[in-house]
Amino acid sequence: MDPKKVILVVDDEAKILEVVQAYLEKNGYSVLWAANGKAALSLLQKNPVSLVLLDLMLPDVAGEELCRNIRGGAFPSVRPDIPIIMVTAKTDEPSIIRGLNTGADDYVTKPFSLRELLARIGSILRRSAPETPEKTFFLSDLEIDTESRLVRRGEGKKEKIDLTYNEYRILELLASRPHKIFTRNEIIDRIKGDDFDGFDRTIDTHIKNLRQKIGDELKHPKYIETVYGMGYRCVTGDTL
């Protein structure tokens, strides 16, 4: 494990902060801690944090709101895609789903096992680690050449598909992480095309046009799947 990984623990319970910090440091992580949202934001803006462990019940701001604002790019100096694990005392499914819908990558419920927490942190950091950029992505019979920015479809003599800049960038983004569900705000933040007006529903229009050009269907998608209430991801053979 890389000892330089920095975990920010955000919780207003001193005992939890103390125990979690000691355990993570024992296992090779560097740990920063904050007792409220304001302090957490300050640390995020000043330090290269690798992952945030975020309690949803903070004294000054709801953890869901802080997570939603981070994912929406409200804080320019904070990475919108920083991994976030939410910590909640609420164990009912609707509450957990609401928390995940704000953009959290995972969750743990109080009281939690330190060993389980360590495993979840390691898993998310491995998934979010930067990889060597691929030159070509494949989605079924679609070939996405990132060097020439060309998209071709079919076997043998491939058909070239003309896409706008934003359509291409969306397709490339989804194909680069085929198992990840991208929210509309995440797509906007990554693409930043000239015709984006900041409204997340703009993405729906680009996806609709992209689907028409690559021959995809909403009800029976071959390339791009709509995950209702969350966003979009690529269709893979093992997508549930």
Secondary structure in CASP SS format (residue, H / E / C, confidence):
PFRMAT SS
TARGET T0000
AUTHOR 0000-0000-0000
METHOD secondary structure of the structure
MODEL  1
M C 1.00
D C 1.00
P C 1.00
K C 1.00
K C 1.00
V E 1.00
I E 1.00
L E 1.00
V E 1.00
V E 1.00
D C 1.00
D C 1.00
E C 1.00
A H 1.00
K H 1.00
I H 1.00
L H 1.00
E H 1.00
V H 1.00
V H 1.00
Q H 1.00
A H 1.00
Y H 1.00
L H 1.00
E H 1.00
K H 1.00
N C 1.00
G C 1.00
Y C 1.00
S E 1.00
V E 1.00
L E 1.00
W E 1.00
A E 1.00
A C 1.00
N C 1.00
G H 1.00
K H 1.00
A H 1.00
A H 1.00
L H 1.00
S H 1.00
L H 1.00
L H 1.00
Q H 1.00
K H 1.00
N C 1.00
P C 1.00
V C 1.00
S C 1.00
L E 1.00
V E 1.00
L E 1.00
L E 1.00
D E 1.00
L C 1.00
M E 1.00
L C 1.00
P C 1.00
D C 1.00
V C 1.00
A E 1.00
G H 1.00
E H 1.00
E H 1.00
L H 1.00
C H 1.00
R H 1.00
N H 1.00
I H 1.00
R H 1.00
G C 1.00
G C 1.00
A C 1.00
F C 1.00
P C 1.00
S C 1.00
V C 1.00
R C 1.00
P C 1.00
D C 1.00
I C 1.00
P C 1.00
I E 1.00
I E 1.00
M E 1.00
V E 1.00
T E 1.00
A C 1.00
K C 1.00
T C 1.00
D C 1.00
E H 1.00
P H 1.00
S H 1.00
I H 1.00
I H 1.00
R H 1.00
G H 1.00
L H 1.00
N H 1.00
T C 1.00
G C 1.00
A C 1.00
D C 1.00
D E 1.00
Y E 1.00
V E 1.00
T E 1.00
K C 1.00
P C 1.00
F C 1.00
S C 1.00
L H 1.00
R H 1.00
E H 1.00
L H 1.00
L H 1.00
A H 1.00
R H 1.00
I H 1.00
G H 1.00
S H 1.00
I H 1.00
L H 1.00
R H 1.00
R H 1.00
S H 1.00
A C 1.00
P C 1.00
E C 1.00
T C 1.00
P C 1.00
E C 1.00
K C 1.00
T E 1.00
F E 1.00
F E 1.00
L E 1.00
S C 1.00
D C 1.00
L E 1.00
E E 1.00
I E 1.00
D E 1.00
T C 1.00
E C 1.00
S C 1.00
R C 1.00
L E 1.00
V E 1.00
R E 1.00
R E 1.00
G C 1.00
E C 1.00
G C 1.00
K C 1.00
K C 1.00
E E 1.00
K E 1.00
I E 1.00
D C 1.00
L C 1.00
T C 1.00
Y H 1.00
N H 1.00
E H 1.00
Y H 1.00
R H 1.00
I H 1.00
L H 1.00
E H 1.00
L H 1.00
L H 1.00
A H 1.00
S H 1.00
R C 1.00
P C 1.00
H C 1.00
K C 1.00
I C 1.00
F E 1.00
T C 1.00
R H 1.00
N H 1.00
E H 1.00
I H 1.00
I H 1.00
D H 1.00
R H 1.00
I H 1.00
K C 1.00
G C 1.00
D C 1.00
D C 1.00
F C 1.00
D C 1.00
G C 1.00
F C 1.00
D C 1.00
R C 1.00
T H 1.00
I H 1.00
D H 1.00
T H 1.00
H H 1.00
I H 1.00
K H 1.00
N H 1.00
L H 1.00
R H 1.00
Q H 1.00
K H 1.00
I H 1.00
G C 1.00
D C 1.00
E C 1.00
L C 1.00
K C 1.00
H C 1.00
P C 1.00
K C 1.00
Y C 1.00
I E 1.00
E E 1.00
T E 1.00
V E 1.00
Y C 1.00
G C 1.00
M C 1.00
G E 1.00
Y E 1.00
R E 1.00
C E 1.00
V C 1.00
T C 1.00
G C 1.00
D C 1.00
T C 1.00
L C 1.00
END
